[in-house]
Amino acid sequence: MKIAEAVETQIEAARQDYQGKHPVPKLRIVQHELETCWHKLDHLMYLPILGLERPIDLYYYQGAGLKTLYGFTYKYLPLEQFLGQLTRLQIGYPLADRLAKVYSQAWYPGNEPIFIYTDWHSKPHWTKEDHLSGAITMWGRVMPGTHQLIIDGPEGHLLGGWNYPIDARLPHVLIDLEIELANKLERPIAYNIFDSEGGGLPVALRYKQAEREYISILPRQGHLLTDFDLVGNWGMVEGDPKHEAVDAIWHNPEIAQTDPRRLVLMRRIEQDVNPTRVYAGRIPAAILAIQVPGCFRQRWICQERRIRELVNGANLNANYGYAYDLVPNRTQRRQWEAAQARVETTERQWTEHSEALANLKHQQIAAQQTMREKQAELEKQIEAQKNEVEQHKQQSLPWRRCEQRQQFLERTLEQEKDRALRQSKQQDNKIQQHQAQHDQLQLELVSRQTIRDAIDTETQCRERNLEKDQIMLDLQVLLANLHDWVRTHYLVPQWQKLELNTATELIYRKPGRVIWTADKIEVILEPYRYPEQQQAMESTCSRFNAARLRWRDGRLLTIQVATVPRSNYAIIKVPV
């Protein structure tokens, strides 16, 4: 797999870069021979094989450890010092990038596009100190921890793992992640498969802008069939005769026009009317609707189980390194920003109501002035009409018409007064309503400002330095990949599905003895208790020895399992 060359090259490059920037003091431990560095790296990597979790566990460890390989087992302090100097070299993330390319070429030779599975693994950090916090789904709470981005390729082979702060969000890193990963692997990423955390519309819009493809699932299920318009006919899901799938678009034309996602509905045949799952994303056109559920379901075996394998067999949940930096509390800052957004919303509403209230009062004053002027004009006309009636009477002229005109003006004046009174009441009621809303918004604004001001954004919190944890994550992924390589190339077919923790108990911790000669290293394992295990191991040894593998110093490495008389096999009685 060319792992040794990648690790050695990265360590040497990091060491030279560090010494160029820091001539003194020299890194005495890392400057040892590469063979000595490998001894220590092996001890760190094989801690799970020994049943240990952290280097400090070696302080109490009384087993043989790796004595068979190196003649001794390192104690806690040398390993902790070595790990500390690797941390100073800042080797964790560059090594993960370099190894990702090695894994990619080992499992998928060439430069053809590959698809990937992406997911967070969130591990908690139990502490009483004020650390940067985020959501830990497994525990259903907000607490300190670390996000570990695990990426697997087709068939679930691990490509790498990278540590992120606990407040990082998967939808925010996906696009940049794919671009960076394509550069690291020096090959295109065909498409990405991830869970519902990235199934929302904002992610789809980012992917559309980046012209990239992915498969996910809608965050919220329980949709009705009437929410969609079908595109084509239902078809049986490949490999699943109990379900059927079909392409669809949103029934609402406005939503359908703005949503760039391709939707695939799935339901049980002859049991459900509404879809039980809605797959969404910029799904490649070459993947048919009946193939989409099978592609997404592979996440379980190709990623979820691989993460569980790392947790159970490689100490993925363990934290390494407790150095920290004091940083602004980004969680508090986000809470303050959310509170400030609510304050700004209330301020905008309060301002709008203030302007509306001022406008209403201005309109009321203008209306009253207009009414007074109109009434004054009517009163003047009425007075003039009265004078005209008197003149006509004195001159013995017809005056009935003038009197009717006067009466009409008087009725008009009364109507205007009534209308003015009604309008005044309506305006008063409207002003009172706006005033009540204005006062309510004023109280709400003060309340929200108080809540915002109570959020402490000045006090700094601890953010754990993840460099040492990243180095151990590199070794954990390396251990899982080595096991994957062994079971793929050397184990017999019935053992090729063994997960790391099971293989550790069955194979890697198997007692035995080692014979070292000038040109050969021979490992002789103790016999197994059960004949099927004995036969499987004998076949495995034959496959391993046929590969003619050599140790780092060039000596041929062979493995065999001791035989045991058939009478000594354990007998399993099966009840009838």
C-alpha positions in Angstrom: 0.0 0.0 0.0 3.1 2.3 0.2 2.1 3.5 3.6 5.5 3.3 5.1 7.0 5.6 2.5 4.1 8.1 2.9 4.5 8.2 6.7 8.3 8.5 6.6 8.3 11.2 3.9 5.7 13.3 5.8 7.6 13.0 9.2 10.9 14.0 7.6 9.3 17.0 5.7 7.6 18.2 8.8 10.7 17.8 10.9 12.9 19.8 8.5 10.2 22.5 8.2 10.0 22.7 12.0 13.8 22.8 12.5 14.0 25.5 9.9 11.6 27.7 11.9 12.9 26.6 15.3 16.7 25.9 15.2 16.7 25.4 18.9 15.8 23.3 20.8 16.2 20.3 18.5 13.6 17.5 18.4 15.8 14.9 20.0 13.2 12.1 20.0 11.9 12.5 16.5 15.5 12.6 15.1 16.1 9.0 16.0 16.4 6.4 13.2 13.2 5.7 11.3 13.1 2.2 12.7 12.9 3.6 16.2 10.1 6.0 15.1 8.3 3.0 13.6 8.6 1.2 16.9 6.8 4.0 18.7 4.3 4.5 15.9 3.4 0.8 16.1 3.0 1.0 19.8 0.6 4.0 19.4 -1.3 2.4 16.5 -1.7 -1.1 18.1 -3.0 0.2 21.5 -6.5 -1.2 20.7 -4.9 -4.6 19.8 -3.4 -4.7 23.3 -6.8 -3.7 24.8 -5.5 -0.3 25.8 -7.0 3.2 25.0 -4.3 5.8 25.7 -0.5 5.8 26.2 -1.0 6.3 29.9 -2.7 2.9 30.1 0.8 1.4 29.5 1.7 2.6 33.0 -0.4 -0.1 34.5 -0.1 -2.6 31.7 1.5 -5.9 32.7 1.1 -8.0 29.5 3.7 -9.0 26.9 2.6 -6.2 24.6 4.8 -5.9 21.5 7.7 -7.6 23.1 7.6 -10.3 20.5 8.2 -7.8 17.7 10.7 -5.4 19.3 12.0 -7.3 22.4 10.3 -4.8 24.8 7.2 -2.8 25.3 7.5 1.0 25.5 6.5 2.6 28.7 4.1 5.5 29.0 6.5 8.4 29.2 8.6 7.7 26.0 5.4 7.3 23.9 3.8 10.5 25.4 7.0 12.5 24.7 7.1 11.1 21.1 3.5 11.9 20.5 4.0 15.4 22.0 6.9 16.1 19.6 4.8 14.9 16.6 2.2 17.3 17.8 4.7 20.2 17.7 5.5 19.2 14.1 1.9 19.8 13.2 1.9 16.5 11.3 -1.7 15.3 11.9 -3.6 17.0 9.0 -0.9 16.8 6.3 -0.4 13.1 7.1 -4.1 12.5 6.8 -4.1 14.2 3.4 -1.1 12.2 2.2 -2.5 8.9 3.5 -5.8 9.6 1.8 -4.1 9.6 -1.6 -2.3 6.3 -0.7 -5.6 4.7 0.4 -7.3 5.9 -2.8 -4.7 4.4 -5.0 -4.5 1.2 -3.0 -8.3 0.5 -3.1 -9.2 2.2 -6.4 -6.1 2.4 -8.7 -6.1 5.0 -11.4 -7.6 8.4 -11.7 -11.2 7.6 -12.6 -13.9 9.5 -10.7 -15.2 7.8 -7.5 -18.2 8.4 -5.3 -17.8 8.9 -1.5 -19.8 8.5 1.7 -19.5 11.4 4.1 -20.6 11.7 7.7 -19.8 13.2 11.1 -18.8 11.2 14.1 -19.3 13.3 17.2 -17.4 12.3 20.3 -18.1 14.0 23.6 -15.4 15.6 25.8 -16.4 15.2 29.5 -15.1 18.2 31.4 -16.3 20.7 34.0 -14.4 23.6 32.4 -16.1 26.1 30.1 -15.3 24.6 26.6 -16.6 25.4 23.2 -19.8 23.3 22.8 -22.0 21.9 20.1 -24.8 19.4 19.6 -23.9 15.8 20.4 -26.7 13.8 18.7 -25.7 10.6 20.4 -26.3 12.1 23.8 -29.1 14.5 22.8 -27.4 17.5 24.4 -25.1 20.5 23.7 -21.7 19.8 25.3 -18.0 20.0 24.5 -16.7 17.5 22.0 -15.2 17.0 18.6 -16.6 16.4 15.1 -14.7 13.8 13.2 -15.4 13.8 9.4 -15.2 10.2 8.2 -15.0 9.6 4.4 -15.4 6.2 2.8 -15.1 5.2 -0.8 -17.1 2.5 -2.7 -17.5 -0.8 -0.8 -16.8 1.1 2.4 -13.0 1.4 2.3 -11.8 4.2 4.5 -10.2 7.2 2.7 -9.5 9.3 5.8 -10.7 11.1 8.9 -10.3 14.8 9.8 -11.1 16.5 13.1 -13.3 19.6 13.2 -14.5 21.9 16.0 -17.7 20.7 17.6 -19.6 23.7 16.4 -18.8 23.0 12.7 -21.8 22.2 10.5 -21.7 19.5 7.8 -23.7 21.5 5.2 -21.3 24.4 5.5 -18.2 22.3 4.7 -19.5 19.8 2.1 -18.6 21.8 -1.1 -15.2 22.9 0.0 -14.6 19.4 1.3 -15.2 17.8 -2.1 -13.0 20.3 -3.9 -10.2 19.8 -1.4 -10.5 16.1 -1.4 -10.4 15.9 -5.2 -7.2 17.9 -5.1 -5.7 15.6 -2.4 -6.7 12.4 -4.2 -5.8 13.9 -7.6 -9.0 12.5 -9.1 -12.6 13.8 -9.5 -15.4 13.1 -7.0 -18.3 11.7 -9.0 -20.9 12.3 -6.3 -21.3 12.3 -2.5 -23.8 10.3 -0.4 -24.7 11.7 3.1 -27.5 11.6 5.6 -30.5 14.0 6.1 -28.3 16.6 7.8 -27.3 17.7 4.3 -30.7 17.1 2.7 -32.1 20.6 2.9 -32.7 23.1 0.2 -29.7 25.4 1.1 -27.3 22.5 0.4 -29.0 21.8 -2.9 -28.6 25.5 -4.0 -24.9 25.4 -3.1 -24.4 22.2 -5.0 -26.2 23.6 -8.0 -24.0 26.7 -8.0 -20.9 24.4 -7.7 -22.3 22.1 -10.4 -21.7 19.0 -8.3 -23.9 16.0 -7.5 -25.0 14.2 -4.3 -27.6 11.8 -2.9 -29.4 12.5 0.4 -32.8 12.2 1.9 -35.3 14.8 3.0 -34.9 15.9 6.6 -38.6 15.6 7.2 -40.5 12.5 6.2 -44.3 11.8 6.3 -45.1 13.6 3.1 -48.4 12.8 1.3 -48.5 11.5 -2.3 -50.6 14.6 -3.2 -47.6 16.8 -2.3 -45.9 15.6 -5.5 -46.5 15.1 -9.2 -45.1 11.8 -10.5 -42.6 11.7 -13.4 -43.0 8.3 -15.0 -44.3 5.1 -13.5 -43.6 3.2 -10.3 -41.0 0.5 -10.6 -39.7 -2.2 -8.3 -36.6 -1.2 -6.4 -33.5 -3.1 -7.5 -32.8 -5.9 -5.0 -35.9 -5.2 -3.0 -39.1 -6.8 -4.3 -41.2 -5.3 -1.4 -40.7 -1.6 -2.4 -41.2 0.5 -5.5 -39.8 3.9 -6.5 -40.5 6.7 -9.0 -39.2 10.1 -9.9 -41.3 13.1 -8.8 -41.4 16.9 -8.6 -43.3 19.1 -6.1 -46.9 19.6 -6.8 -46.7 23.3 -5.9 -45.3 24.9 -9.1 -43.6 27.7 -7.2 -41.7 25.3 -5.0 -40.9 23.0 -8.0 -39.4 26.0 -9.9 -37.1 27.1 -7.1 -36.0 23.6 -5.9 -33.1 22.1 -7.9 -33.3 18.7 -6.2 -34.3 15.6 -8.0 -36.9 13.7 -5.9 -37.3 9.9 -5.7 -40.3 8.5 -3.8 -40.3 5.0 -2.3 -43.1 3.1 -0.8 -44.1 -0.5 0.0 -45.8 -2.3 -2.8 -49.6 -2.8 -2.3 -49.4 -1.5 1.3 -48.8 2.2 1.2 -50.3 5.0 -0.8 -48.0 7.7 0.5 -44.2 7.5 0.2 -42.3 6.1 3.2 -39.0 7.7 2.0 -38.2 10.7 -0.2 -34.7 10.7 -1.5 -33.4 14.1 -2.6 -30.4 15.7 -4.1 -28.7 16.5 -7.4 -28.8 12.8 -8.2 -26.8 11.8 -11.2 -29.1 11.2 -14.2 -27.4 7.9 -14.9 -28.8 6.5 -11.7 -32.4 5.3 -12.2 -35.1 6.0 -9.7 -35.3 2.2 -8.9 -31.5 2.3 -8.2 -31.5 5.3 -5.8 -32.8 3.5 -2.7 -30.1 0.8 -3.0 -27.3 3.4 -3.5 -28.4 5.3 -0.3 -28.9 2.1 1.7 -25.3 1.2 1.2 -24.4 4.0 3.7 -25.2 1.6 6.5 -22.8 -1.1 5.5 -20.2 1.2 3.9 -20.1 4.0 6.4 -22.2 3.6 9.5 -20.8 0.2 10.3 -17.3 1.3 9.5 -17.7 4.1 12.0 -19.0 1.6 14.6 -16.1 -0.6 13.8 -13.7 2.2 14.5 -15.5 3.0 17.8 -15.5 -0.7 18.9 -12.1 -1.7 17.6 -9.9 1.4 17.3 -10.8 3.7 20.2 -12.5 6.3 18.0 -14.4 7.7 21.0 -11.2 8.3 23.0 -9.9 11.9 23.4 -6.1 12.6 23.0 -4.5 15.7 24.2 -6.0 18.3 26.4 -4.1 21.4 25.4 -6.4 24.3 24.7 -6.5 27.9 23.5 -8.7 30.6 24.9 -11.0 31.8 22.1 -14.2 33.8 21.8 -17.2 31.7 22.7 -18.6 31.1 19.2 -21.7 29.4 20.7 -22.5 32.5 22.7 -21.7 34.7 19.8 -24.2 32.8 17.6 -26.7 33.1 20.4 -26.1 36.8 20.5 -26.4 37.1 16.8 -29.7 35.2 16.8 -30.9 37.5 19.7 -29.7 40.6 17.8 -31.6 39.4 14.7 -34.8 39.1 16.8 -34.1 42.6 18.3 -33.6 44.0 14.8 -36.9 42.4 13.7 -38.7 43.9 16.6 -37.0 47.3 16.1 -38.1 47.3 12.4 -41.7 46.4 13.4 -41.6 49.1 16.1 -40.3 51.7 13.7 -43.0 50.7 11.1 -45.7 51.0 13.7 -44.3 54.4 14.9 -44.3 55.7 11.4 -47.8 54.3 10.8 -49.0 55.9 14.1 -47.5 59.3 13.1 -49.0 59.0 9.7 -52.5 58.2 11.2 -52.3 61.2 13.5 -51.2 63.4 10.7 -54.0 62.1 8.5 -56.5 62.7 11.4 -55.3 66.3 11.8 -55.5 66.9 8.0 -58.9 65.3 7.8 -60.2 67.4 10.7 -58.8 70.6 9.1 -60.5 69.7 5.8 -63.8 69.0 7.6 -63.7 72.3 9.4 -62.9 74.2 6.3 -65.8 72.4 4.4 -68.2 73.0 7.3 -67.2 76.7 7.4 -67.8 77.0 3.7 -71.2 75.4 4.1 -72.1 77.7 7.0 -71.1 80.7 4.9 -73.3 79.4 2.0 -76.2 78.8 4.4 -75.8 82.4 5.8 -75.8 83.8 2.3 -78.8 81.8 1.4 -80.7 83.0 4.5 -79.9 86.6 3.5 -81.1 85.9 0.0 -84.4 84.4 1.3 -85.0 87.6 3.4 -84.3 89.8 0.5 -86.7 87.9 -1.7 -89.4 88.2 1.0 -88.8 91.9 1.4 -88.9 92.5 -2.4 -92.0 90.2 -2.7 -90.1 87.9 -5.0 -90.4 84.2 -5.2 -88.5 82.8 -2.3 -89.5 79.1 -2.0 -86.6 78.0 -4.2 -84.1 79.9 -2.1 -85.5 78.4 1.0 -85.3 74.9 -0.4 -81.7 75.6 -1.3 -81.1 76.8 2.2 -82.6 73.6 3.7 -80.5 71.4 1.3 -77.3 73.2 2.5 -78.4 72.7 6.2 -79.0 69.0 5.6 -75.6 68.7 3.8 -74.0 70.4 6.8 -75.5 68.0 9.2 -74.5 65.1 7.1 -70.9 66.4 6.9 -70.8 66.7 10.7 -72.1 63.1 11.1 -69.5 61.9 8.6 -66.8 63.8 10.3 -67.8 62.3 13.7 -67.8 58.8 12.2 -64.4 59.2 10.6 -63.0 60.7 13.7 -64.2 57.7 15.7 -62.7 55.3 13.1 -59.4 57.1 13.1 -59.4 57.2 16.9 -60.0 53.4 17.0 -57.3 52.8 14.5 -54.9 55.0 16.3 -55.7 53.2 19.6 -55.0 49.9 18.0 -51.7 51.0 16.5 -50.8 52.6 19.8 -51.5 49.3 21.7 -49.4 47.4 19.2 -46.7 50.1 19.4 -46.7 49.8 23.2 -46.6 46.0 23.0 -43.7 46.1 20.6 -41.9 48.6 22.8 -42.2 46.1 25.7 -41.1 43.2 23.5 -38.2 45.3 22.2 -37.0 46.0 25.8 -37.4 42.4 26.7 -35.4 41.2 23.7 -32.7 43.8 24.3 -32.5 42.6 27.9 -32.1 39.0 26.8 -29.5 40.0 24.2 -27.5 42.0 26.6 -27.5 39.2 29.1 -25.6 36.9 26.7 -21.9 37.0 27.6 -19.8 37.4 24.5 -16.8 38.9 26.2 -15.7 36.0 28.3 -13.5 33.6 26.4 -13.8 29.8 26.5 -11.5 26.9 25.9 -11.1 25.3 22.5 -9.2 22.0 22.6 -6.2 21.8 20.3 -7.0 18.9 18.0 -3.6 18.2 16.6 -2.7 15.3 18.9 -6.2 13.9 18.5 -5.7 14.1 14.7 -2.4 12.2 14.8 -4.2 9.4 16.7 -7.1 9.5 14.3 -4.6 9.0 11.4 -3.3 5.9 13.2 -6.8 4.7 14.0 -7.8 5.0 10.3 -4.5 3.3 9.3 -5.2 0.4 11.7 -8.6 -0.1 10.2 -7.3 0.1 6.7 -4.6 -2.5 7.5 -7.2 -4.8 8.9 -9.3 -4.2 5.8 -6.4 -5.1 3.6 -5.6 -8.2 5.5 -9.2 -9.5 5.5 -9.6 -8.7 1.8 -6.3 -10.3 0.6 -5.4 -13.0 3.1 -8.3 -14.2 5.2 -10.4 -17.0 4.0 -13.9 -16.1 2.6 -15.8 -16.9 5.7 -13.6 -14.5 7.7 -13.6 -11.6 5.3 -16.5 -9.9 7.0 -14.9 -9.9 10.4 -14.9 -6.5 11.9 -11.8 -5.2 13.6 -12.8 -5.9 17.2 -13.8 -9.5 16.3 -10.7 -10.1 14.3 -8.6 -8.7 17.2 -10.0 -11.3 19.6 -9.9 -14.2 17.1 -6.6 -13.5 15.3 -4.5 -10.5 16.3 -4.4 -11.4 20.0 -3.8 -15.1 19.4 -1.0 -16.4 21.5 2.0 -18.0 19.8 5.7 -17.8 19.4 8.1 -16.2 17.0 11.4 -17.6 15.6 13.8 -15.0 14.3 16.5 -16.2 11.8 18.9 -14.3 9.6 16.6 -14.4 6.6 13.2 -15.4 7.9 10.7 -14.6 10.6 8.4 -17.5 11.5 5.2 -17.0 13.5 3.7 -20.1 15.1 0.2 -19.6 16.6 -1.3 -21.8 19.2 -4.1 -24.1 17.9 -7.7 -23.1 18.0 -10.3 -24.9 20.2 -12.8 -25.4 17.4 -12.0 -27.4 14.2 -13.7 -24.9 11.9 -11.6 -22.1 13.3 -8.5 -24.2 13.0 -9.2 -25.1 9.4 -10.0 -21.4 8.5 -6.7 -20.3 10.1 -4.7 -22.9 8.3 -6.2 -21.8 5.0 -5.5 -18.2 5.9 -1.8 -19.0 6.7 -1.5 -20.7 3.3 -2.9 -17.6 1.5 -0.6 -15.4 3.6 2.5 -17.4 3.0 1.8 -17.6 -0.8 2.0 -13.8 -0.9 5.7 -14.1 0.4 5.5 -10.9 2.4 8.6 -9.5 4.0 9.3 -7.5 7.2 10.7 -4.0 7.1 14.3 -5.3 7.1 13.7 -7.6 4.2 13.3 -10.9 6.0 10.6 -13.3 4.8 7.5 -13.4 7.1 5.6 -16.7 7.4 2.8 -17.7 9.7 1.5 -21.1 10.6 -0.9 -22.5 13.2 0.1 -25.4 15.4 -1.9 -28.6 15.0 -3.8 -30.2 17.8 -5.0 -33.8 18.1 -8.7 -34.1 17.1 -9.5 -35.5 20.6 -8.5 -32.2 22.2 -11.0 -30.1 20.2 -13.8 -28.7 22.2 -17.1 -30.5 21.6 -20.2 -28.4 21.1 -23.4 -30.3 21.9 -26.4 -29.0 20.1 -29.7 -29.6 21.8 -32.1 -31.7 19.7 
